[in-house]
Amino acid sequence: MKAYGIDLRERIVRFVTAGGSKVEAAKRFGVARKTVYNYLTLIQAGALAPKESWGSWKKFDPAKVRVYVAKHPDATLWEIGRAFHGTDVGALSALRLLGITLKKTRKIPGKK
């Protein structure tokens, strides 16, 4: 989810400091009440700007995932997750973000 811009944040804070209610500000600007409260807390701390980073790839580096999938086209989500010390769900999320689709099933030893 993208952060609201600094201009909207400033308008919300100006509205409340000019005497408007927090609930009315939330309704008028289309944000949650908690967001209004958060902005007022941030303005007291002196930093209303959004965070610089909204997450990272953590274990699944995009370049390394692409290389791994190119070298191991038959790898399952489970195998990809283990290769990056993550989970199959993490591997699925990384592949979806990269636009890579795989249709594999894990082979169970002893079964045909």
Protein Blocks (a to p, Z undefined) as FASTA:
>chain_A
ZZddfklmmmmmmmmmnopafklmmmmnopafklmmmmmmmmmnopabccfbgcdeklmc
fklmmmmmmmmmmbcfklmmmmnopafklmmmmmmmnopacddddddehiZZ
